[in-house]
Structures are given as C-alpha cells and as structure tokens.
Amino acid sequence: METELPGELAERPFTVREALAAGVEPSRLRRKDLAVPFRGARIPATAEDADDFALRCRALVARRPDAALSHTTAARMHGLPVPWRIRDELHLTVAPPGRPPRIAGVHSHRSLLGPRDLTRVGGMLMTAAARTWADLSHTLSLRELVALGDAIVHWRSRRSTPDELRASGCSPGSRGAARARHALALMHERSESPQESLLRVILAEAGLPPPDVNVDLRGPDGRFLARPDLRFPDQRVIVEYEGDHHRVDRGQWQRDLVRTTRLQAVGEKVVRVGSAHLHAEKSLVVLVYRSLAERGWLPGDAHCGGRSPHPEVVPGHEEFAQAALRYF
C-alpha cells in the first residue's frame, strides 16, 4: 500500500530526494495529485494551484537551495512589472565555483553574487532589486528597462536608489551598460505605472520638455485639485493616461468628468490618452505637440534633429514641425 505524503510535504513544493528520504514510495510520486514543474520536483495539489508561479519558484529553490532566483523571475517575485512575453520564464543564478543546473524549462546562469546582490522574499533567495535591474539591462528594451527602474525607485515603495542601480548596471564593459545609463537618465521616482512610464518616455524621445510627474496641483485658493500624471507647468497642459477601468467603472468615469471640468475651469488644458495612443505613437506625439504649441511652446533649433520641415504636421508652425520630425 502506498504511503501518504508526510505532513511537512503535503502543502508545499518538495524535491524527489526529500520525499524518498522521508520514506515516500517512488510510485506515490507518480500519482496525478502531484504536479511535476520540472524533473526532480513535485507540487502537491493541496498546495494551491499547481500552475501558480510562486509555487514553481519554491519548487526550484527546493531543488537548488544554493542558487538564487534571478532576472525576470526575481523581478516578478519582487512585484515589479515584467513584459508578458517573458513573464513566466524561470531564471536561476549560481555563484562560482557552483555549476548552473540543467533543468528543462529553466534558464540557468553563472555569475558572481555579492552580499548586496541578494535578498530573501517569502523565504526564497533571489537577486535584490538593483541587481535584478542590472541583469535585465541587456534583455529588456530601453522603455521596458525604464518602467522597471521607475517601479524600483518609486518614492512610496522604494526598493533601491538610482545610485544603487548605477553601481549595479553601469560598470564600463558590462553587458547592457549603455542601455542602463540611458534608462537611468529617463527614470522618474513618481511614475505610477508602466503605462505612465511608457507615455513619458515616448514624449521625451520626441523632444518635448520634461513634465512634472504626479505632483499635487492646487487652485488659486490653495485647495487640492488633482495629481496629474504628466503636467507641463509653463503651458498648463496636462496629459492623463487612462486605463480601461476609467471606462468600465461608472463611478470612476463620473469622477474623471468632474475632475477634468474642474481643471479646465482654472485654465488647464487636459489631454486624455489611453492604450490606443501608446500603439499609435506618431498621433500621440502630434496631439501633445499641438497642445503645447497652442499654449505658446515652440522648440529651439537644438530639438530639430537637422531634418527638413514638414509644415502639414502642425500648419503654420514650421519650427515646431521640424522638431516633430526628429521623432517621426
């Protein structure tokens, strides 16, 4: 008769070696109530959903307790934004002289790991936020790296500082160092979401002036009005990114209308954009350029990029059109 799982194994991921040492019969390890995330590990059905990412991470740590979760795996376990295309990848880093394990479905790495490079989350050893950002500097795009960095240095939930990111990812000759330096220059500690980060970077790459980011705006009487996503104070132009919840939540939609009306009443121009604008970057840039131009902003020659004028972008503003072409 097959033995049941001991209590200490029944509700958590474990290795085959652990189970055999605890007296579990090999045939028990082949039953369907045990998921096999990879060879040598099992996840009991009673340990929540066997497809849960954190459980797979725990199984991997149980398999190699001398190694650290890293790259996108560490980023996700830190609660940081990870692109969907690589969100489910499993990465493990081993410090020399250890050898990276060969586990199907796991990206193994071998690299020096100092004390500041490591931390524990939920009892699992993984790379710290700054080291994780540095490891991903040659994998993520510039914009993705900025969004990740924004989340790491966010002023309310700071996991690391820009100086620590610079020390981890910008060493001369290190992989991704140039991209890391560029990303650092574009990061902002007050960005509230990856979409806001992307919006800000798109506008920065187009040559627009740097906006205030999520700064409290008060009326003439000193009362709080709003905390706009992006605001160009000299032109009093606000750019708000609105996720889908602004559309499907009736209460949020009503609050947005009241808020926009209140801002317009004190002389602010409000530009509301959504995900479609992020996928139509030329239209987005023209929209914001025009809004700023209407309020008196014109870029100098240094922003023009040396391209030929394209007056139809913004009729009557040749200099403005030249600068817009730097992005197009």
C-alpha positions as CSV (number, residue, x, y, z in Angstrom):
1,M,0.0,0.0,0.0
2,E,1.3,3.4,-1.0
3,T,2.2,5.7,1.8
4,E,0.6,9.2,2.0
5,L,2.7,12.2,2.0
6,P,4.2,13.3,5.3
7,G,2.6,16.4,6.7
8,E,5.6,18.6,6.0
9,L,5.4,17.7,2.3
10,A,1.7,17.7,1.8
11,E,1.2,21.5,1.4
12,R,4.4,22.8,-0.2
13,P,6.7,22.0,-3.2
14,F,9.4,19.4,-2.5
15,T,12.1,17.5,-4.2
16,V,12.0,13.8,-5.0
17,R,15.1,13.4,-2.9
18,E,13.3,14.9,0.1
19,A,10.3,12.6,-0.4
20,L,12.4,9.4,-0.7
21,A,14.4,10.4,2.4
22,A,11.1,10.8,4.2
23,G,10.1,7.3,3.3
24,V,7.7,8.1,0.4
25,E,7.4,5.2,-2.1
26,P,8.5,6.1,-5.7
27,S,5.1,5.0,-7.0
28,R,3.5,7.7,-4.8
29,L,5.5,10.3,-6.6
30,R,3.9,9.3,-9.9
31,R,0.3,10.0,-8.8
32,K,-1.8,12.6,-10.6
33,D,-2.3,14.7,-7.5
34,L,1.4,15.8,-7.8
35,A,2.4,18.3,-10.4
36,V,5.8,18.0,-12.0
37,P,7.1,21.5,-12.7
38,F,10.4,20.0,-13.8
39,R,12.4,16.9,-13.2
40,G,13.2,16.1,-9.6
41,A,10.5,18.3,-8.0
42,R,6.8,17.9,-7.1
43,I,4.0,20.2,-6.2
44,P,1.0,18.7,-4.3
45,A,-2.4,19.7,-5.5
46,T,-3.2,20.7,-1.9
47,A,-0.5,23.4,-2.2
48,E,-3.0,25.7,-4.1
49,D,-2.9,25.9,-7.9
50,A,-0.1,23.7,-9.3
51,D,0.4,26.3,-12.0
52,D,1.0,29.1,-9.6
53,F,4.2,30.9,-10.4
54,A,5.3,31.3,-6.8
55,L,4.9,27.6,-6.2
56,R,7.1,26.8,-9.2
57,C,9.7,29.2,-7.8
58,R,9.5,27.4,-4.4
59,A,10.0,24.1,-6.2
60,L,13.0,25.4,-8.0
61,V,14.5,26.8,-4.8
62,A,13.9,23.5,-3.1
63,R,15.8,21.8,-6.0
64,R,18.8,24.2,-5.8
65,P,18.9,25.9,-2.4
66,D,22.4,27.2,-3.1
67,A,21.2,29.2,-6.1
68,A,19.2,32.5,-6.4
69,L,16.1,33.3,-8.4
70,S,17.1,36.0,-10.8
71,H,16.3,38.0,-13.9
72,T,12.5,38.2,-14.8
73,T,11.8,35.6,-12.1
74,A,13.2,37.8,-9.3
75,A,11.5,40.8,-10.8
76,R,8.1,39.2,-10.7
77,M,8.7,37.9,-7.2
78,H,9.6,41.5,-6.1
79,G,6.3,42.6,-7.5
80,L,7.9,44.5,-10.4
81,P,6.5,44.9,-13.9
82,V,7.6,42.2,-16.3
83,P,6.6,42.1,-20.0
84,W,4.0,39.5,-20.8
85,R,6.2,37.8,-23.4
86,I,8.7,36.7,-20.8
87,R,6.6,36.9,-17.7
88,D,6.5,33.1,-17.0
89,E,10.2,32.4,-17.5
90,L,12.2,30.8,-14.7
91,H,15.7,32.0,-14.1
92,L,18.3,30.8,-11.6
93,T,21.7,32.1,-11.0
94,V,24.6,30.2,-9.3
95,A,27.7,31.8,-8.0
96,P,31.1,30.2,-9.0
97,P,32.5,27.7,-8.4
98,G,29.0,26.2,-8.5
99,R,27.7,24.9,-11.8
100,P,24.4,26.1,-13.3
101,P,21.8,23.2,-13.2
102,R,20.5,21.7,-16.4
103,I,16.7,21.8,-15.8
104,A,14.2,21.7,-18.6
105,G,12.3,24.9,-18.8
106,V,14.8,26.8,-16.5
107,H,17.3,29.5,-17.7
108,S,20.4,28.9,-15.6
109,H,23.2,31.4,-15.2
110,R,26.6,31.5,-13.5
111,S,27.7,34.8,-12.1
112,L,29.4,36.5,-9.1
113,L,26.9,37.3,-6.4
114,G,27.9,39.6,-3.6
115,P,26.0,40.1,-0.3
116,R,24.4,43.3,-1.7
117,D,23.2,41.4,-4.7
118,L,21.0,39.0,-2.7
119,T,17.9,39.2,-0.6
120,R,15.0,36.9,0.5
121,V,11.4,37.3,-0.4
122,G,8.9,34.9,1.2
123,G,11.9,32.9,2.4
124,M,13.3,32.4,-1.1
125,L,16.8,33.5,-2.0
126,M,16.8,35.9,-5.0
127,T,18.7,38.8,-6.5
128,A,18.0,42.2,-5.0
129,A,16.1,44.7,-7.0
130,A,19.2,46.7,-8.2
131,R,21.0,43.5,-9.3
132,T,17.8,42.3,-11.0
133,W,17.5,45.5,-12.9
134,A,21.2,45.2,-14.0
135,D,20.8,41.6,-15.1
136,L,17.9,42.7,-17.3
137,S,19.6,45.7,-18.9
138,H,20.7,43.7,-21.9
139,T,17.4,41.7,-22.2
140,L,14.7,44.4,-21.9
141,S,14.1,47.2,-24.3
142,L,15.1,50.7,-23.2
143,R,11.4,51.5,-22.5
144,E,10.9,48.3,-20.5
145,L,14.0,49.0,-18.5
146,V,12.8,52.5,-17.7
147,A,9.4,51.1,-16.5
148,L,11.2,48.5,-14.3
149,G,13.5,51.2,-12.9
150,D,10.6,53.5,-12.2
151,A,8.9,50.8,-10.1
152,I,12.2,50.1,-8.2
153,V,12.9,53.7,-7.3
154,H,9.2,54.8,-6.7
155,W,9.2,57.3,-3.8
156,R,6.5,55.5,-1.8
157,S,7.8,51.9,-2.2
158,R,11.5,52.4,-2.9
159,R,13.3,49.1,-3.3
160,S,16.6,50.7,-4.4
161,T,18.1,54.1,-5.3
162,P,19.3,55.4,-8.6
163,D,22.8,55.4,-7.3
164,E,22.5,51.7,-6.4
165,L,21.1,51.0,-9.9
166,R,24.0,52.9,-11.4
167,A,26.5,50.9,-9.4
168,S,24.9,47.6,-10.3
169,G,24.3,48.2,-14.0
170,C,26.5,50.9,-15.4
171,S,30.0,49.5,-14.9
172,P,32.2,50.1,-18.1
173,G,32.2,47.0,-20.2
174,S,29.3,45.2,-18.6
175,R,26.5,43.9,-20.8
176,G,23.8,46.4,-21.2
177,A,25.7,49.2,-19.5
178,A,25.0,51.8,-22.3
179,R,21.3,51.0,-22.2
180,A,21.3,51.1,-18.4
181,R,22.9,54.6,-18.4
182,H,20.3,55.8,-20.9
183,A,17.4,54.3,-18.9
184,L,18.7,56.0,-15.7
185,A,18.5,59.3,-17.4
186,L,14.9,58.7,-18.3
187,M,13.6,57.3,-15.0
188,H,11.4,59.1,-12.5
189,E,10.6,58.2,-9.0
190,R,7.0,59.4,-9.2
191,S,5.7,57.3,-12.1
192,E,2.7,55.3,-11.0
193,S,2.5,52.6,-13.7
194,P,4.4,51.0,-16.6
195,Q,1.9,52.7,-19.0
196,E,2.7,56.1,-17.5
197,S,6.4,55.3,-17.8
198,L,6.0,54.4,-21.5
199,L,4.0,57.6,-22.2
200,R,6.6,59.7,-20.6
201,V,9.5,58.1,-22.5
202,I,7.6,58.4,-25.8
203,L,7.2,62.1,-25.3
204,A,10.8,62.5,-24.1
205,E,12.1,60.7,-27.2
206,A,10.1,63.1,-29.3
207,G,12.0,66.1,-27.8
208,L,9.3,67.5,-25.6
209,P,10.2,69.4,-22.4
210,P,10.3,67.3,-19.2
211,P,6.9,67.4,-17.4
212,D,6.0,67.4,-13.7
213,V,5.1,63.8,-12.8
214,N,2.3,63.1,-10.3
215,V,2.7,66.4,-8.5
216,D,-0.1,67.8,-6.5
217,L,-1.9,70.7,-8.3
218,R,-3.7,73.3,-6.2
219,G,-6.1,76.0,-7.1
220,P,-5.7,79.8,-6.5
221,D,-7.2,79.3,-3.0
222,G,-4.7,76.6,-2.2
223,R,-7.2,73.7,-2.3
224,F,-6.1,70.4,-3.8
225,L,-7.4,70.0,-7.4
226,A,-5.7,66.9,-8.7
227,R,-2.4,65.0,-9.1
228,P,-2.0,64.8,-12.9
229,D,0.1,62.0,-14.5
230,L,2.1,64.5,-16.5
231,R,1.9,68.3,-16.5
232,F,3.8,70.9,-18.5
233,P,3.6,73.8,-16.0
234,D,4.7,76.6,-18.3
235,Q,2.0,75.8,-20.8
236,R,-0.5,74.5,-18.2
237,V,-1.0,71.3,-20.3
238,I,-1.9,68.1,-18.6
239,V,-1.6,64.6,-20.1
240,E,-3.5,61.9,-18.4
241,Y,-3.2,58.2,-19.1
242,E,-6.5,56.4,-18.5
243,G,-6.5,52.6,-18.2
244,D,-9.6,50.6,-19.1
245,H,-11.0,50.8,-15.6
246,H,-11.7,54.5,-16.3
247,R,-14.1,53.3,-19.0
248,V,-15.8,50.3,-17.4
249,D,-16.1,51.7,-13.8
250,R,-19.1,54.1,-14.0
251,G,-18.1,55.8,-10.7
252,Q,-14.5,56.4,-12.0
253,W,-15.8,57.7,-15.3
254,Q,-18.0,60.2,-13.5
255,R,-15.1,61.3,-11.2
256,D,-12.9,61.8,-14.3
257,L,-15.5,64.1,-15.9
258,V,-15.8,66.2,-12.7
259,R,-12.0,66.3,-12.3
260,T,-11.5,67.3,-16.0
261,T,-14.1,70.1,-15.8
262,R,-12.6,71.4,-12.6
263,L,-9.1,71.6,-14.1
264,Q,-10.4,73.3,-17.3
265,A,-12.2,75.8,-15.1
266,V,-8.8,77.0,-13.7
267,G,-7.2,77.3,-17.1
268,E,-5.6,73.8,-17.5
269,K,-5.7,72.0,-20.9
270,V,-6.3,68.3,-20.3
271,V,-5.3,65.7,-22.9
272,R,-6.7,62.3,-22.1
273,V,-5.0,59.3,-23.7
274,G,-5.3,55.5,-23.5
275,S,-3.6,52.4,-24.6
276,A,-4.5,53.0,-28.3
277,H,-2.4,56.2,-28.2
278,L,0.6,54.2,-27.0
279,H,0.3,52.0,-30.0
280,A,-0.1,55.0,-32.4
281,E,2.9,57.0,-31.2
282,K,3.0,59.4,-34.1
283,S,-0.5,60.5,-33.4
284,L,0.2,60.7,-29.7
285,V,3.2,62.9,-30.2
286,V,1.4,65.2,-32.7
287,L,-1.5,65.6,-30.2
288,V,0.7,66.7,-27.4
289,Y,2.9,68.8,-29.6
290,R,-0.1,70.7,-30.8
291,S,-1.5,71.1,-27.3
292,L,1.8,72.7,-26.2
293,A,2.1,74.8,-29.3
294,E,-1.3,76.2,-28.8
295,R,-0.1,77.4,-25.4
296,G,2.9,79.1,-26.8
297,W,5.6,76.5,-26.7
298,L,8.0,76.1,-29.7
299,P,11.2,74.0,-29.5
300,G,14.5,75.6,-30.3
301,D,16.7,74.6,-33.2
302,A,18.6,72.2,-30.9
303,H,15.5,70.0,-30.9
304,C,15.0,69.8,-34.7
305,G,17.4,67.0,-35.4
306,G,18.5,68.6,-38.7
307,R,15.6,67.3,-40.7
308,S,13.6,69.0,-43.4
309,P,10.5,70.9,-42.5
310,H,7.1,69.2,-42.7
311,P,4.6,72.0,-42.3
312,E,1.5,69.8,-42.5
313,V,2.3,68.2,-39.2
314,V,1.2,71.5,-37.5
315,P,0.2,74.1,-40.1
316,G,1.7,77.4,-39.5
317,H,4.4,76.2,-37.2
318,E,7.4,75.3,-39.3
319,E,9.9,75.2,-36.5
320,F,7.5,73.0,-34.5
321,A,7.1,70.7,-37.4
322,Q,10.9,70.3,-37.8
323,A,11.2,69.2,-34.2
324,A,8.3,66.8,-34.5
325,L,10.2,65.1,-37.4
326,R,13.0,64.2,-35.0
327,Y,10.6,61.6,-33.6
328,F,8.9,60.5,-36.9
